Amino acid sequence: MSVRSAPALAVLAAALLLPAAARAEVKEYQIRRMLMLKTDCTVTGLDSARVADDPHTRERFLATCENVSHYPDGVEIVCPETEDERDCTLLTAKREFPHLRLLAR
């Protein structure tokens, strides 16, 4: 073994022994808590997917709600590459149906 290749082998060995960098991700319970605090959605199901075309590689969640009065199609949430759900953004706005109040009269 030459003297020049010894440092290269040391760097390679260190890279193999060090754990791989963990990807930050928002957990499902954090999204459920955020929806409970910020919306009128009672979550019955939660799907997640990676958004591949985003340069920051975001996480996308789609929650289905038990009470469909304000969110008939569910709630869509997009989170940046962090561990904090406070950085997430609600993409679905709360819907109001004022014409339904006319039927109650």
NUTORRO-800374 format. One record per residue: residue in three letters; x, z, y of N, C-alpha, C in turn. Coordinates in steps of 0.001 Angstrom, whole numbers, plus 500000, padded with zeros to 6 digits. Layout:
# residues N
ALAXZYXZYXZY ...
//
This chain:
# residues 105
MET500856500000498819500000500000500000500892500000501231 SER500571499155502173501382499075503384500955500141504374 VAL501805500368505340501543501385506356500374500964507243 ARG500225499676507466499151499193508345497771499337507713 SER497677499248506408496369499317505770495885500748505552 ALA496756501727505662496359503124505476495321503572506503 PRO495503503293507814494455503697508768493133502969508525 ALA493205501718508117491970500973507845491230501583506667 LEU491953502001505644491312502652504503490728504005504889 ALA491403504715505775490890506012506230489579505828506994 VAL489508504798507835488280504516508593487163504117507640 LEU487455503284506648486464502862505670485947504040504854 ALA486859504930504439486457506108503669485573507030504507 ALA485923507191505775485116508048506654483729507453506856 ALA483647506133506983482346505486507174481470505633505942 LEU482070505627504766481296505779503542480842507210503319 LEU481613508167503795481275509571503581480286510111504605 LEU480256509515505796479334509989506827477924509515506508 PRO476925510339506763475550509902506521475170508791507490 ALA474295507934507045473820506845507901472992507414509044 ALA473004506734510153472239507197511314470747507157510986 ALA470090508252511229468658508350510931467865507664512029 ARG466793507014511641465918506355512598464889507375513084 ALA464786507490514386463795508403514953462409507844514695 GLU461495508711514331460129508255514089459146509350514435 VAL457979508917514839456887509833515143456127510062513843 LYS455847511302513548455147511653512311453642511520512488 GLU452955511388511363451505511202511379450784512399512000 TYR451251513604511720450585514787512275450710514825513796 GLN451799514261514354451957514229515804450932513289516440 ILE450673512169515792449677511227516302448282511830516200 ARG447985512492515080446674513142514937446472514212516002 ARG447515514984516289447423516026517320447212515404518688 MET447934514319518987447781513653520274446360513113520443 LEU445811512510519394444448511990519468443429513105519632 MET443674514231518978442759515358519093442750515907520525 LEU443906515934521169444001516511522506443592515544523618 LYS443840514240523441443651513289524534442427512395524406 THR441764512374523257440631511465523083439454512197522460 ASP438341511493522366437153512005521675437083511481520248 CYS438196510973519733438245510399518395438494511503517363 THR437594511622516403437818512495515254438396511601514159 VAL439691511736513905440424510808513049439993510947511594 THR439613509806510994439299509779509564440358509019508777 GLY441106508160509450442168507410508787443217506990509798 LEU444457506841509327445549506476510220446486505535509483 ASP446669504336510036447592503353509483448735503168510453 SER449932502912509923451079502669510796451797501407510353 ALA452459500779511323453225499566511055454326499444512092 ARG455402498786511724456484498503512656456144497226513408 VAL456423497198514694456206496010515503457531495261515543 ALA457615494165514794458890493467514610459313492661515841 ASP458363492154516617458745491293517734459166492060518980 ASP459075493366518959459473494185520092460974494456520028 PRO461693494284521128463138494522521086463512495982520837 HIS462613496904521131462885498330520895462397498780519522 THR461844497895518741461315498162517404460409499385517434 ARG459253499192517961458302500291518116457485500526516861 GLU456868501673516820455934502044515753454521501900516312 ARG453630501294515548452246501076515979451328501812515015 PHE450366502547515561449400503284514754448003502790515095 LEU447148502744514082445739502410514286444914503492513602 ALA444188504253514412443377505355513900441918504927513859 THR441260505213512755439816505003512675439138506332512996 CYS438042506237513735437364507437514223436055507654513486 GLU435736508919513268434457509274512642433311508994513594 ASN433471509410514843432450509177515861432801507868516578 VAL432044506837516294432361505511516816431696505225518162 SER431159506228518806430450505989520064431397505542521184 HIS432589506103521273433528505734522326434626504800521840 TYR434923504819520562435984503986519984435448503281518729 PRO434598502276518895433992501634517719435003500890516844 ASP436082500391517426437091499660516663438315500512516347 GLY438263501792516645439403502669516421440267502777517661 VAL441372503477517518442302503698518622443666503167518210 GLU444264502361519077445604501820518819446617502563519687 ILE447712502992519060448760503747519732450086503064519454 VAL450934502935520481452261502368520319453272503409520771 CYS454303503609519949455324504611520240456700503962520321 PRO457505504344521312458876503850521369459732504509520289 GLU460966504168520226461882504636519194462367506051519523 THR461460507027519482461811508428519711461083509295518697 GLU461399510568518703460718511517517825459579512235518532 ASP459342511935519788458382512683520596457112511877520817 GLU455986512416520389454719511695520546454265511632522000 ARG454861512433522874454484512371524289454934511071524937 ASP455849510348524297456281509047524786455358507922524330 CYS454415508223523466453506507212522926452450506832523962 THR451911505621523803450919505103524732449646504724523986 LEU448518505185524507447218504787523966446873503415524530 LEU446678502429523669446352501082524118444850500847524208 THR444065501634523511442617501467523472441962502375524505 ALA441197501783525379440487502561526397439165503068525833 LYS438751504210526339437463504785525943436352503886526465 ARG435384503571525612434281502699526007433056503520526361 GLU432386503057527370431114503659527779430023502619527558 PHE428879503057527088427743502185526872426560502715527680 PRO426534502438529004425476502992529855424089502473529513 HIS423992501287528914422675500758528577422002501559527464 LEU422771502314526702422174503162525664421406504337526268 ARG421796504763527475421075505857528144419687505411528562 LEU419534504143528812418216503622529184417234503733528042 LEU417718503658526814416846503765525646416345505197525438 ALA417048506185525957416671507578525784415518507985526690 ARG415239507199527700414183507579528653412815507343528115 
//
